[in-house]
Amino acid sequence: MSETMIQCRGVSKSYRKGSTVVTPLEALDLDVPKGEFLALMGPSGSGKTTLLNLLSGIDSPTAGSLVIAGSELAKLSQRDLTRWRAGHVGYIFQLYHLVPVLTAFENVELPLLLGTLSKKERRERVETALTLVGLEDRMHHTPGELSGGQEQRVAIARALVADPPLLVADEPTGDLDRDSATKILDLLRALTRDLGKTIVMVTHDPRAAAAADRTLHLEKGQLLEQS
């Protein structure tokens, strides 16, 4: 039986918007085994990004239990949660969020600068991550000198550099042309197949979802369909 990476039980998230209480997720149950590539689909406002933020420890559920890689996130102090997040989750954004004045190498190195690694160890980690995404020959180029697909690969390398077991991706191909998107999806599949990474990807694109091992559909805060 596969080891479980993500276990959600009765997870809800509510917040106030003026005088209204908004509940993007309600009593959600979800199990994701280690090494799975999971796609989340659903209309805008269905709670997909909210769920990613909970899984990555950026946000906390209003109710329910969320256990990831054996840690129940609600039981961690803010300091321990920050440390846990740095070592366990890599976040891949649609719009890359690269620093324009830094090279690909420097952008990928950023998550390591607050840690205890030596300069030599950081360099080795960064070079390994950039080689994994096929950009070892572009590491000294700034984002303005890279294509959109290459920028996204830098963002993936940055998410990978601390060797987290879980990657969460919010529309990672949404800003790319079809050829670049296909290459990114092939790379994500390789990360699960060859490195055993668990990936949860939000997408609106059925072609992107087809690259995943499994697709779940969120609507009005509920998982309605599974394929």
N, C-alpha and C positions, 0 to 999 in steps of 0.2 A: 504494500500500500504506500502511495506517495506521501512524503512528508508535506504537511500543510504550511504554506508561507503566510497566507492571510485567512483569518477567521473573524467574520463579523457576525454578531448576534444581536438582533433587535436594535440596530444602530439608527438613531434619528438625529437630525440636525435642524434646529429652529433658530431664527433670529428675528428681531423686531425691525420693521421698516415703517417708521412713523408710528401710527396707532395699530398697524397690522402685524400679526405674527406670520412669518413666512417659514414654511417647512419644506426645504428642498429634498430631504430624505426622511423616510418614516418607516421605522421597524424593519430595517433591511437586514437580511441574512445573506451571507456570501462566504464561500470557501474557495480558495485558490491554491492549488497544489504547487509546491516548489518546482520551478522550471517551466511553468506554463506561460504562454503568450496569450493574454486575454484581451479582447476588444470590447469596449463599452460603447453602445450606440444609443441614440435617443434624441428627441427634439431639444432645441435650446430651452434652458430652464428646467430640464428634467432631473438635474442633480448630478450630472456626470463629473463636472469639475469639482463640485463640492466633495464628492466621494474621493476623487484623487487627492484633494487637499487633506482629507482625513487620513487616507492611507499613508501619506507622506509625513504625517505628524505636523503639518503646517497649521491645521485647525483641529479642534477637539469636538467629539460628538456631544450632543445635548443629553443623550441617553443611549444605553446599550454598551456592549463590550466589543473592543477592537484589539485583537491579538495579532501581532505581526512578527514573524521570525522568533516566536516564543516569548515576546514581551507584550504585556498588556499596557497599552500606551497611557491609559488613564491613571495608572499607578506610578508613573514616572514624574519626578519633579521637573520643573521647566528646564533646569540645568541638565538633568539627565536626559530629557527628551531632545534637547539640542545636540547633545553628544551622540545619542542613539541615531538621530536623523542623519548626522554627518557620516556615520559608519554603515548605515543600513539602506538608505534610499538615495537614488539619483533621480532628479526631475528633469525631463526633457520638454522644453516649451516649443510652441508653434513658431514663435517669432525670435527664437534663438537666445535673446537676452545676452549677447556678447558685448564686451566693452570695446567700442570702436578703435580706441587708441592703442589697444594691446594686441600683440600677435596671437596667433592660434595657440602657441605654446603657453603664453602668459595667461590667456583666458582659461585654458584647461588647468593650469597650476593654481588658480585662485582658491578652489575649495581646500587645498592642502596647506595654505599659508598659515592657517590658525592652528595647525597640528604640530606634532613634535618631530616630524621627519626632517632629516638633514637636507641641505640643498642638493646633494648628490642623489639621495633617495627620492626627492621630489622630481628631479630631472628624469630618473629612470621610470617612475610611475607615469609621468606625462608622455614621455617618448613611447612607452608601451601602449598607452591609451590611444595616442594619435596613430600609431602603426595599426592597431586593431581596426580603426575606422578608415584606413587607407590614405592617411594624410601626412605620412612621415616626411614627404617632400614639400609640404606647404606649411610646416609648423612655424616658420618665421614670417609668414604673411599676415597682415591685418585683415579683419573682416571685409573691408572695402576692396580687397584684392582677391576675394574668394567668391565663387558662385553661391546661390542660395542653397544648393545641395551640399556644397562643401561647408558652408556656415552651420548647417544642421548637423553635419558629421562632427564638427568641432564641439557643438553643444552636447552631442552624445558622448564624445570623449570626455568632456568635463563631468558629465553625469557618471561616467564609468571610473574616473581616475582614482576614487577612494575604494574601488572594488566592492560596491554595495551589492547585496543579494537581490534587491528589488529596484526595478526601474519603473517610474510612472511617466507617461508621455501624454501630453495634452495636444491633440491634433498635430502630431509631428510632421505630417506630410501636407497639411492644409495650405501652406504657402508655396508649395513646390510644383514644378511642372511634372508631367506624368513620368518621364524617364528618371528624374531625380527622386521622385517619390518611390518608384519601384526599387531603386538602389537602397534607399533608407529602410524600406520594409524588408528587403533581403538581409540587410545588416542586422536589423532587430531579430529576425528569425535565427540568424547565425549566433547571436548572443545567447539565445535560449538553448539552441542545439549544442553549441560548442563550449559555452561557459556556464551553462546551467542557470542563467539569470531568469528571474521571474519578471514578466513585463505586464503592466496593465496600461492599455492605450485607449484613450478617448478618441473617437473619430466619427465624422458624419459620412465618410466615404465608404460605400460597400466594398470597393476594391481593396481598400486598406484593411477593412475588417476581415476580408477573405484570407489575408496573409496570417491571421492569428489562428491559434489552436481551437479557440472557442469564442463565441460572441454572445454577450448578454445585452438585453435591451432594457433601458431605464425609461420610465415614463411616470411623471408625477411622483417621483421619489420611491417608486416601486420597481423591482425587477419583475417584468411581465413575461418575458419569453427567453428561452435559452436554445441555442443551436450548436 
